[in-house]
Amino acid sequence: MFSTEKQQAFRDIENLVKSASIFLFIKGTIEEPKCKFTRKLIAEMKPEGLRNVRTLNILENERIRQWLKFYSEWPTFPQIFIAGKFVGGVDILCELIAEGEFDAMVPPECKPLPPREACLEALKANKLVCLMKEKHDITA
């Protein structure tokens, strides 16, 4: 019974991490992180402007939360997977970014688009797009 549950849980986790090029197991959501480590992860990754990143709120899935610790052999959250492989937690990510190694790990489909392509993607994906010009103070 235990072995069967472990195999099924590992298959479910593997399906999740393979469902996106970058998969994050976090506490809360990107919009509403529920712990300081998830907040730090999001703050570190946002400047990177990554696309096609999926997340799972482990606070809403106790089964995945418990089995993930065994699957990754990592006891804490958040957990980062890139291209189906476990990378580490927030401290590892911060080190990779600081040392300039993270960008090379990011799959091409997750890298930010150039401005023109990003604009075209936004136009395709949305019925309404509002473009605004920043107001500049010319007296400064």
N, C-alpha and C positions, 0 to 999 in steps of 0.2 A: 504493500500500500504506500509506504513512505517513498520507496524507489519510483513508483509510478507517478506519484504527485511531483516529485523532484524533476523527473523527465518532462512531464507536461509543463511545469512552471518554467523550466529552462527553454523549452520550445517556444513558449509564449514570449519570454524575454527576448529570445533570439529573433523572433518575428518582429517584435517592436523595434529592436535596434537596427534591423535590416530594412525597416520601412522608410527610413530617411537617411541621408548621407551623414547628418549630424543629429544625434538623438540625445536629449538631456532628461535625466530623471531628477526632478526637482521637487521641493516642498512648496506647494502653491502653484501659481501660474506666472508667466512672464509679466503680465499686467499686475498681479497681486502676489508677490513672493511672500512666503510665510516664515522665512528664517533669514538670518543675516548672511549665511553662506550662499543661499540662492540669490539674494539681493546683490552680493558681490559678484557672483558668476554673471548675472545679467548685466551689471554695470561694466564688467570687463569685456563682454562679448558684443555689446551694443556698438561701441566705437568701430568694431570690425565690420559692421553693416552686413552681417551674414544673412543669407537667404536659405530657404528650404530646410529650416531647422524645426524638428518636432520635439515636443516635450510630453512628459507624463507626470501628473501630480501624484506623487507616491503617497500622499496623505489620504487619497481617495481609493487606494488599492493596496490594502494591507498584505495580500498574498504576494503581489509582485515586490512590494517593499521588503518583505522578509527574505524571499528567495533571491532577490537581486544581490544581496550581501554575499551569498554563497557563489552565485554565478560569476560575479566580478572579483570575488575575493577581496572586497573593499567594504569596510563596515559603515561608512558614513555617506551622507548625501550633501550636495548633488553629486551625480555621477555623469560623466561625459563619455559618449561613444562616437567615434568618427569612422565611417566606412565599416560599420559592424564590429569595430574593435574598441575595447575599453581603453580609455586614455588616462583617466584618473578623476580626481576631485578638483575643487576650485583652486587649491594651492598649486597643483600641478599645472592647471591651465594658466594661472598667473605667471608661473615660471616660464612656460613655453612662450607666452606673449612677450614677456620682458626680454627673453633671450632671442627673440625673432624667429623662433622655430615653428610657431603655431601656423603662420600663413602657409607654409609649405605642406602642412598636414590637411588643410582645408580643401575638400574636393572642388573642382571648377564650378559645378552647379550650385555651390553654396557661396561662392565669392560674390561680392557686390558687383552689380552691373554698372557700366559707365553711365553717366547722367542721361544721355540720349536714349539708350536702351531701357533704362529704368523708367523713363517717362513713357516710352512706347508700351512697356509692360503694364504700367498703371492704367494707361488708356484702354488697353485690351481687357484688363481685369475688372474695370469699374464702369458703371453707367454714368457716373458723375465724377469729374476730376476738377478740383479748384486749384488753379495755379496763381500764386501770389508773388509779387515782387517785394523784396525786403525794402523797408524804408531806411534810407541812409541819411544821417545828419551831416550835411555838407559844411556845417559851421565848426565841426570838431577839428 
